[in-house]
Amino acid sequence: MSDSLPAPVHHVAIIGGGPAGLMAAEVLSQAGVRVEVFDAMPSVGRKFLLAGVGGMNITHSEPYSAFVTRYAERRDEVAAMLAGFDAERLCEWIHGLGIDTFIGTSGRVFPTDMKAAPLLRAWLKRLREQGVVIHTRHRWQGWNLDGSLRIQHPGGELAVKPDATVLALGGASWARLGSDGAWLPWLAERQVAIAPLQPANSGFEVAAWSDLLRDKFAGAPLKNVAMHMAGETPRLGEAIVTATGIEGSLVYALSARIREQINAQGQATVYLDLLPGKAVDKVAAALSKPRGSRSMAKHLHSVLGIDGVKAALLRELTDKAAFDDPQVLAAAIKALPIVVVRPRPLDEAISTAGGVRFEALNAGLMLTAMPGVFCAGEMLDWEAPTGGYLLTACLASGRVAAQGALDWLRT
């Protein structure tokens, strides 16, 4: 019989119960680490659940070579995280929770019931079976002088001093669900390099719509259209006219470039193709047909099927004289310029750009200025369009941070 004492069990605190934090908890608890998750909200995964209300988009099925390009200038850093948990492995992981998936016509991957709640319930059951302790209504408030974590809860304040900490606090969009960016000053005062937080996957505002367009068409969908910026290939999809401007999946796909152009020039121009299935010469030929006594509105509807919000936008954004020249009007229909001047507020955005710079982290996502503190999820400085790319990278980053913590604890 050996007289040696058992090896001590390491204790890791995870701040934030979103996808990245819960994934870190899973990896750490599977390795025998004692894990506590602290979340400020009454329940975990609230943004995850709300994002799944319209259909839980898990990831995307496109080839990996195209998939990684969605992370733009941070593609190399995100690719390093995806190396251990790409879209295929994510689907295998979800199947392991007893959730079946299917690929939609857009290439996006969904649970068969399209819901986020069953997935989250199965995941939380697994985590609790692995010994993970989840504390809700426990808000992190930075560090005490002795290095312990300040945790406020309804009964007072805790001082928690774990062997390692994983921060998975989200960005600053949807503050009502917990991602409020309150962590910024606590990391900044520790000299952690942080890129300014900005809206990502957001709508944009025009200088002003006319009263007619705003009052009659705010909220109207633009279906079967294409959108691009100068020098780019148009993307097919949908958008929405809002009371202040435009939003929707086509806008979100371009939001990073739109935002950066506004930052540099004070405004940005996107081009809307109202008839992506017709070449400009075919449009001009249709417009050149005699309209007799018909109004231009009826002519547009008759020969091209343009009416409703599409016709209203054409009137709004095209010089009146263009309606007398089929060639000029056809060019406008194929590339209607919409000038936007600012993004919608950060708290309305689907996600956040900016955050903790990768240059402040090692390969295991540990802060070089704060050994033993790791970062994961949307609080890192990367962004991606909607379509499953956000969730995939969040989950992958949680795994990398957890493995980084394990490696650090072992050494």
N, C-alpha and C positions, 0 to 999 in steps of 0.2 A: 504494500500500500504506500503510495507516494505521500510525502509530507508537504509537497509544493502546493502553494495556493493557486486557485484558478485565476486565469488571466482576467484583468479588470475589463468590464464591459464599457466601451466608449459611449458617450452621450452626445448626441448632436441635436441642436435646436434648429428647426426650419421656420422661418418667418414668412408666412404667406401660404394659404391653402388653395392656390390655383393649380393648373395642370403641371407647371414646372416644379412647384413645391411638393405636390403629392407624388410626382414621379421620383424626385430625390428621396422622399420618405420610403418609397417602395424599394429602391435599390439599397439604401442603407439598412433598412430593417431586414432585408433578405440576407445581408452580410452579418447579421447578429448585433448590429448597433442598436442601442436604446434611442428611440427617436420620439421627439415631441414636436408637434406642429402647432404654431401659434397663429391665429387668424383674427383680425379685428372684427369681422362680420359675425352675425348670428349663426351662419353655416358656411361651410367651405364650398368652393367651386361656383360662386354665384355668377360671375361673368361667363364662365363656361356654360352654365345652364341657360342664361339669357341669350347667349350667342347661338344656342341650339334651338331656340323657339321656332324659327322658320325652317328648321331642318338641320340636323347636326352634321355639318361638313367636317369630316375628320382629317382628310388629307387629299392628295391628288394623285391620279394614276399615270400622269404623263411620264415619259422616260426621264431617268435621273439627270441626264445631260441638260435637259430643258428645265427640270425642276430647280436645280441649284441656281440657274440664272435669275430666278425670281427674287433673289436676295441682293441683287444689284452689287453695289460696291463692297458689301460684306459677304459676298458669296464664298470666299475662301474660308473665312472664319466659321460661317454656318456649315459649310461642307465638312469641316473638321468635326463638328458636332454630329452631323447626319451620318458620318462614317460608321457609327455604332448603332444608329437607330433611324433608318430612312423610312420612306413611306411603306415599303413592303414589310419591314419589321414592325412598324406601328400597327399595321393591319393584323399581323400575327399576334401581337400583344393583345389587341382588342378581342380577337377570336378566343384567346386564352381566358378572357373574362366571361365567355359565353355569349358574346354579342356578334351576330352575323352582320356582314356588310355587303354592299353592292356598289357598282360604279354607275353613276348617272350619265346621261347623254353628253354632259359637259366635261366628262372625265373626272369629276369630283367623286370622292368616296364618302358614302353615308352608311350609318347603321340601317338595317332593314326596316326598322320602325321609325326611322328619321328622328329619334328622340335622344336627348342627352341624359335625361334623368336615370334611365335604367343602367346606362354605362357607368355613371357616377356612383350609383348605389352598389353595383357589383365591385367597383374599384375600392370604395370605402370599406366594404365588407372584407375584402382581401387584406387591406392595410391593417384593420383592427385585429384580424386573425394573426397577422405577423407581429402584433404587439405595439403598433404605432398608436401613440396617444395624441388625440386632437383636442386642442383647447380653442374654443370659439369665444368671441367677445374679449379677446386678449390682444391688445394693441401694443406693438413694439414702439418704444419711445427713445431709441438710441441706446447709448452705453453709459453706465455709471463710471466713476473714476477708477474703480478697481477692475474695469473691463467687463463686468457682468452686464447682461442685457436688462434694460428697464422694460418691464411688461406691465401695462396697466390693464386692470380687469374690474368688473363690477364691485368686487370686494376690496379693492385697494391696489397695491402695486407689488410685483414680484421682482426679485433680483435673481436672474438665472445665469449660471456660469457653466456653459457646456464646454466640451472638449473641442468642438467645432460648430460653426454656424453657417447655414445656407440661407441667404437672402433671396427670396423669390416674390418680390413685392409688386410686380407689374409696373406699368408706366403711370400715366396720369389721365387716362381717358376713363369715362364711366366711374367717376369718384364715388357715386352712390353705391357701387358694388365693391368698393374697397381699394381700387387703384387710384390713389389721389396724389402720388408723387411726394408724400410727406417725408420720405426717406432722403430726399436730395440734400438738405443741409447737414444731416448727420454724416453722410459720406464725404461731402465737400470739405467739412472741417477736418477730416482725416487725410486731406490732400489726394483724394481719389479723383482721377480725371473723368469728367462727365460731359457728354455732348448735350447741349440744350434740348429739352423735350419739346417736340412739335407734333401737330396732328398728322396722323397717317391714316390712309383709307378714310378720308373725310370728304365732305361736300365742300363746295367753293361758292363764294358770293360774287355776283356781278355788281357793278356800280349801282344799278337800279333797273328793275323791270318796269314796264308801263303798268298803270293800274289795271288795264284790261287783261294783260297776260297774267299778272299776279293774282287778281281776283278770280279769274275764270279757269286758269290752268295750273295753279299751284298744286302739286301732288300728282300731276298727270304723268303717266309713264311714257317714255319714248322707246317703243319696241322696234326690233328689226332695224337698228341703226348701227353706224360705225363711228368711231371717234379716233382722232390722232392729234399729235402736235406736229409742228413743221418738221419736215424731213423724215417722218416716221411712217411706217405702214399702218393703215387704219385697222382697228380692232373691232370685230363684230360683237354686239351685245345689246344691253339695255341701259338706260339712264332715266332719271326723274327730274322734271322741272320743279323746283321748290319756290317758296315765296321770296327767297333771297338769291337763288342761283340754280345750281345743278348738283346732283349727287347720283349715286347708284354704282353698279359694278364697273361700268366702263370708266367712270370718273375715278373710282378707287384704284383701278389698274394704272392710271396715269398720275395719281396724286403726288407721288414723290417728285416727279419731274415738274409738275405744275407748281408745287410748293417752292421748289428751288428756283424756278424762273421768277416767281413772285418775289422771293427774297432778293434776287439779283436785280430785277428790273422794275419792281413795284406792281407788275401785273403779268398775266400770262394769257395766251390765246390757244384755245383748243378748237379743232375743226370737226364739225358734225356732218356726217354723210347721211342724209335723210333717205336715200335710196341706194344702199350698198349693192343691190343686185343688178343695177343698171349702169352702163357706161355713160359718161357725160354726153357723148354724141347722140346716144339713144334718147336721153332725157331732153336734149335740145330739139331733136326731131319731133318728139311728142308735143313739146310746147309750141312748136311752129305750126301745128295743125290749126286750121281756122276754128275760132271759137264762136263765131257768129254773135248772137245776142247774149250768150252766156257770160256771167261774171267771171273774173279771173279765179275767184275761189272755186266756182263750179267747174271751171276748165281744169284747174289743178287736180281736183278730185276725179274728174272724168278721165283724163288722159294718163295720170300718174298715181292716182289713189292717195294724194296728199291732202289731208284735211285735219281737223282737230288741232291738237297741240303742235303738230309738225307745221301746219299752215300758219298757225299763230307765231311760231318762232321765225318762220321765213319772213313774215311781215315785220316782225319786231327787229330783225337783224339785217335786213336787206334794204338798200336804198330804193325809194319808190320808182325811180327811173329804170331800175333793173327789170321790173315787170313788163317793160315794153320791149325788151331785148331777150329773145329766147336763149341766146348763147350765154349772156351774163347771168340770167336767172338759173340756167342749168348748172353753171359753175358754182353758184351759191347753194343750190340744192345738194351738190356733191361735196361741198366744203364750206359749210356755214360757220363763219367765225364767231366764237363766243369768248368775249374778253372777261376774265375773272380777276378780281383784285385782292382777295384774301380768302384763306380757308375758314371754315366754320370753327367755332371755339374748340379748344383742345378736349374739353370734357365731352363733346358730342362725337368725337372721332371714334372709329372702331378700334383703332390701336394707336400706338405712340412711336414716333421716330426719336432717335437720340437715347441717352441713358449712359450707363457705365461703359466707358470705352474699352474695347478689347485690349488696347495697349496697356491698360491698368491691371490686366489679369494674366495669369500664367495659363498654360495649356489645359490645366484642370479647373479653370475658371475661379482660381483663388486670387483675391486682391493682393498684389505684391506689397502694398503699403500696410496690409493688415493680415498677417499670416493666420490661417485658421478660419478666415471669413471668405465664403464663396458666394457667387452671384449667378442667378439663372433666370431665364424667362424674358419677359418683355422689358424688364428694367435694363437689359443689355442694349448696346447701341447697334441695333439692326432693325430692319423693317421688311415687310413683304406684303404683296396684295392679298386680298381675301381669296379663298379657294382651297383652304386646308393648309396653306403654307405657314400661317401663323401658329396654329396648334402643333404642327409637326416639329417646328424648330423649338417651341417652348418645351415640349416633352423631351426632345433630344438634349436640350441644354440642361434640364433637370438631371438627366442620367449622367452627363459629363461632370456636373458639379458634385454629384454624389460620389462618383468614382474618384474625383479629385480629392474629396474629403477623406475617403477611405485610404487612398495612397498616402495622404499627409498624416493621418492618424497612425498608420503602420510604421512611418519613419520617424 
